[in-house]
Amino acid sequence: MKPKQQKRFDTLYQRHLRALKLQGLSDKTIDVYARAVRRLSQAYDCCPDQLTTEQLEAHFAALVESHSWSTVKVDRNGLQFFFKHVLHRDWSWIKLIKAPKIQSLPDILSLAEVEQLIGAARKLRYRVFLLTTYSMGLRLGETLTLEVGDIDAQRERVHIRRGKGHKDRLVPGHQRAMAAMLRCRTPAAGRVFYADLYRAASTALTGLASPAPDVQLPV
């Protein structure tokens, strides 16, 4: 990219980041929307405001071939935000990009499979993490950030803070899971679980090992 265009791109890019923050979007959304602008700029080695409609359509046509539809949709939304809030341009052409509608049924584990999943963890705190996530229907990140003060054993409920969409919610607590969490909590900072549990849980979810002999699944 020529120095003059690079300077303009840097200015627009910083304006883009500022607009994303002012809209109250999450850090993850800001990251992927910003990446969409960088990807487009790198593809043509120029500032995106110089691109024609044909070039934009060609960019997405290539993106469909090299990436998943999930990535295509995220990039579309990110560039739509950039054109609307930074360049102040209408971009009705984006309606040409429509992801196929796929309706798939979720995979539902049987009790035996859940028992095998929890039993695959070799450490007690890993099992408690998986049990908590499964029994309360939590996302991995929500379980990881639980603190002792979020567990209301008397009312049998757990306070989930800043879940999807930055929303708090109360979920019914599983008695044995809550008791186990209080026993294996992290001593410092009131955290229930250690940070390395997210990686361990992700590994367990993608490949089941032989179950540990003493695991018991609360029902």
Backbone torsions as a table, in degrees:
resi	resn	phi	psi	omega
1	MET	NA	135.5	179.8
2	LYS	-66.1	150.9	-176.3
3	PRO	-54.1	-40.4	-178.6
4	LYS	-65.4	-42.9	178.8
5	GLN	-69.1	-36.7	178.9
6	GLN	-62.2	-40.8	179.5
7	LYS	-64.4	-41.8	179.0
8	ARG	-66.7	-41.3	179.1
9	PHE	-61.5	-44.1	-179.8
10	ASP	-59.6	-39.2	179.3
11	THR	-66.2	-46.5	-179.7
12	LEU	-67.1	-36.3	-179.7
13	TYR	-64.9	-43.7	178.1
14	GLN	-66.2	-35.2	176.3
15	ARG	-65.9	-36.7	177.5
16	HIS	-62.9	-48.0	179.0
17	LEU	-60.5	-40.8	179.8
18	ARG	-65.3	-42.1	179.1
19	ALA	-64.4	-38.3	178.3
20	LEU	-62.7	-42.2	179.7
21	LYS	-67.6	-39.3	-179.4
22	LEU	-66.7	-23.8	177.5
23	GLN	-82.5	-1.9	176.9
24	GLY	73.4	25.4	180.0
25	LEU	-76.5	156.1	-178.3
26	SER	-71.4	162.1	179.3
27	ASP	-60.2	-38.0	-179.7
28	LYS	-65.7	-42.2	178.8
29	THR	-65.7	-41.3	177.5
30	ILE	-59.3	-42.1	-178.0
31	ASP	-63.3	-47.1	-176.6
32	VAL	-74.1	-33.6	177.4
33	TYR	-68.2	-38.9	178.0
34	ALA	-67.4	-37.3	179.0
35	ARG	-62.9	-35.2	179.0
36	ALA	-60.9	-41.2	179.0
37	VAL	-68.3	-41.6	178.7
38	ARG	-64.2	-41.1	-178.8
39	ARG	-62.0	-43.4	179.7
40	LEU	-65.6	-42.4	179.6
41	SER	-63.4	-41.3	-179.8
42	GLN	-69.8	-31.5	-178.5
43	ALA	-64.1	-37.2	-178.1
44	TYR	-110.7	-1.2	179.3
45	ASP	52.3	45.8	177.3
46	CYS	-156.6	171.7	177.9
47	CYS	-72.1	133.5	-175.1
48	PRO	-58.1	-25.4	-177.7
49	ASP	-71.4	-8.0	179.0
50	GLN	-93.1	-6.0	-173.6
51	LEU	-81.3	147.7	178.0
52	THR	-89.2	168.1	177.7
53	THR	-60.3	-39.4	179.3
54	GLU	-62.6	-40.0	179.2
55	GLN	-67.3	-39.2	178.5
56	LEU	-65.0	-42.0	178.3
57	GLU	-65.3	-38.6	178.4
58	ALA	-65.7	-36.0	178.8
59	HIS	-62.3	-45.1	-179.2
60	PHE	-72.4	-31.6	176.1
61	ALA	-62.6	-40.6	177.3
62	ALA	-70.0	-35.3	-179.4
63	LEU	-66.2	-37.1	178.5
64	VAL	-62.1	-34.8	-178.8
65	GLU	-76.1	-28.6	-172.6
66	SER	-106.2	-15.5	-175.9
67	HIS	-132.4	169.7	178.2
68	SER	-74.4	162.3	176.9
69	TRP	-65.0	-26.9	176.7
70	SER	-62.0	-44.4	177.8
71	THR	-65.9	-40.3	179.5
72	VAL	-59.9	-44.7	-179.0
73	LYS	-65.9	-40.0	179.3
74	VAL	-64.7	-44.0	178.8
75	ASP	-63.8	-39.1	177.2
76	ARG	-59.9	-46.3	-179.8
77	ASN	-65.5	-40.3	179.6
78	GLY	-64.1	-42.7	179.4
79	LEU	-73.1	-31.8	175.7
80	GLN	-62.5	-41.7	177.1
81	PHE	-63.0	-43.1	-178.7
82	PHE	-61.4	-46.4	-178.4
83	PHE	-68.1	-37.3	-176.4
84	LYS	-76.9	-46.7	-171.3
85	HIS	-96.4	-17.8	-179.1
86	VAL	-108.5	-50.8	-179.6
87	LEU	-87.8	-14.7	-179.6
88	HIS	54.7	48.6	179.9
89	ARG	-120.1	148.2	173.4
90	ASP	-80.8	138.9	178.0
91	TRP	-137.6	66.3	179.2
92	SER	-65.8	-18.4	-180.0
93	TRP	-61.3	-21.8	-176.5
94	ILE	-65.2	-17.0	178.8
95	LYS	-64.0	-16.4	177.8
96	LEU	-70.4	-18.8	-177.7
97	ILE	-96.3	105.6	-179.0
98	LYS	-129.1	120.3	179.4
99	ALA	-72.9	143.5	178.3
100	PRO	-65.2	143.8	179.3
101	LYS	-86.6	119.1	-179.1
102	ILE	-118.5	120.4	178.7
103	GLN	-107.2	110.3	-178.7
104	SER	-123.8	147.4	179.1
105	LEU	-84.1	141.6	179.5
106	PRO	-70.9	151.1	174.8
107	ASP	-82.4	119.3	-178.6
108	ILE	-107.6	122.0	-178.6
109	LEU	-78.4	143.7	172.2
110	SER	-78.7	167.5	178.2
111	LEU	-60.3	-37.1	179.3
112	ALA	-65.3	-38.9	179.6
113	GLU	-69.1	-38.6	177.1
114	VAL	-64.8	-40.6	177.5
115	GLU	-61.7	-40.6	178.3
116	GLN	-65.9	-40.0	180.0
117	LEU	-62.5	-48.9	-179.7
118	ILE	-67.3	-37.7	-179.7
119	GLY	-69.4	-17.6	179.4
120	ALA	-69.7	-21.4	178.8
121	ALA	-76.2	129.9	-175.5
122	ARG	-85.7	-18.3	-179.6
123	LYS	-108.9	145.4	-176.7
124	LEU	-59.1	-44.0	-176.6
125	ARG	-66.9	-26.9	174.5
126	TYR	-68.5	-39.0	178.7
127	ARG	-66.5	-41.1	179.2
128	VAL	-63.1	-39.4	178.5
129	PHE	-60.3	-48.4	-179.7
130	LEU	-66.4	-40.1	178.3
131	LEU	-62.3	-44.5	179.4
132	THR	-61.8	-47.2	-179.0
133	THR	-60.8	-45.1	-177.2
134	TYR	-71.5	-49.3	-172.1
135	SER	-68.6	-26.1	-178.3
136	MET	-106.5	-0.6	177.7
137	GLY	66.4	43.1	-176.7
138	LEU	-99.5	159.1	168.9
139	ARG	-80.3	156.5	-177.7
140	LEU	-57.0	-44.1	-178.7
141	GLY	-64.9	-32.5	178.7
142	GLU	-68.1	-40.6	177.9
143	THR	-66.6	-40.7	-176.1
144	LEU	-62.3	-34.0	-175.4
145	THR	-93.0	6.8	179.0
146	LEU	-63.0	140.2	174.4
147	GLU	-117.5	160.6	-177.1
148	VAL	-57.0	-39.5	-179.5
149	GLY	-66.1	-13.9	178.7
150	ASP	-81.6	-12.2	-177.1
151	ILE	-93.8	114.0	178.2
152	ASP	-105.7	87.3	-176.2
153	ALA	-65.7	-33.1	-177.6
154	GLN	-66.2	-42.9	179.7
155	ARG	-92.4	-1.5	179.2
156	GLU	55.1	55.9	177.1
157	ARG	-150.4	161.2	-177.9
158	VAL	-127.9	135.2	-179.4
159	HIS	-90.7	114.1	176.6
160	ILE	-94.5	122.2	-175.8
161	ARG	-105.6	134.4	176.2
162	ARG	51.0	57.5	174.9
163	GLY	-78.9	-152.3	-179.0
164	LYS	-60.7	133.4	-177.4
165	GLY	74.9	18.3	-179.7
166	HIS	60.1	29.9	-176.7
167	LYS	-104.8	138.9	172.0
168	ASP	-86.2	154.8	174.6
169	ARG	-157.8	158.6	175.6
170	LEU	-106.6	131.8	179.0
171	VAL	-120.7	146.9	176.7
172	PRO	-60.2	135.2	-178.7
173	GLY	-89.4	147.6	175.3
174	HIS	-94.6	119.6	-171.6
175	GLN	-51.7	-53.0	-175.6
176	ARG	-70.3	-32.5	176.9
177	ALA	-67.2	-42.5	179.5
178	MET	-64.8	-41.6	178.4
179	ALA	-63.1	-40.5	179.6
180	ALA	-67.3	-37.6	178.7
181	MET	-62.4	-43.0	-179.0
182	LEU	-65.6	-28.4	179.8
183	ARG	-78.0	-32.5	-174.5
184	CYS	-106.2	15.8	-175.6
185	ARG	-62.9	155.5	176.7
186	THR	-73.4	130.7	-177.8
187	PRO	-60.2	-37.7	-174.7
188	ALA	-89.3	145.2	170.4
189	ALA	62.9	11.3	176.3
190	GLY	70.3	10.5	-179.7
191	ARG	-75.0	144.5	179.4
192	VAL	-79.5	-41.1	-174.9
193	PHE	-122.5	160.2	175.8
194	TYR	-82.9	157.2	-176.9
195	ALA	-65.8	-27.4	-177.3
196	ASP	-73.8	-6.5	-177.8
197	LEU	-69.1	-29.9	-178.9
198	TYR	-60.8	-46.5	-180.0
199	ARG	-65.7	-41.2	-179.9
200	ALA	-64.2	-41.8	179.9
201	ALA	-66.0	-40.3	178.9
202	SER	-61.9	-39.2	178.7
203	THR	-65.0	-43.0	-179.9
204	ALA	-64.3	-34.4	-178.2
205	LEU	-73.7	-23.0	-176.9
206	THR	-96.0	-14.5	178.7
207	GLY	-160.3	114.4	-176.3
208	LEU	-81.9	132.3	175.0
209	ALA	-95.9	-176.5	176.7
210	SER	-68.7	134.8	-176.5
211	PRO	-68.0	148.3	175.1
212	ALA	-70.5	148.7	-171.7
213	PRO	-69.4	-24.8	-171.4
214	ASP	-104.1	14.4	-177.4
215	VAL	-75.5	141.4	175.4
216	GLN	-132.0	130.6	-178.8
217	LEU	-94.7	115.1	174.5
218	PRO	-67.8	142.3	179.3
219	VAL	-126.3	NA	NA
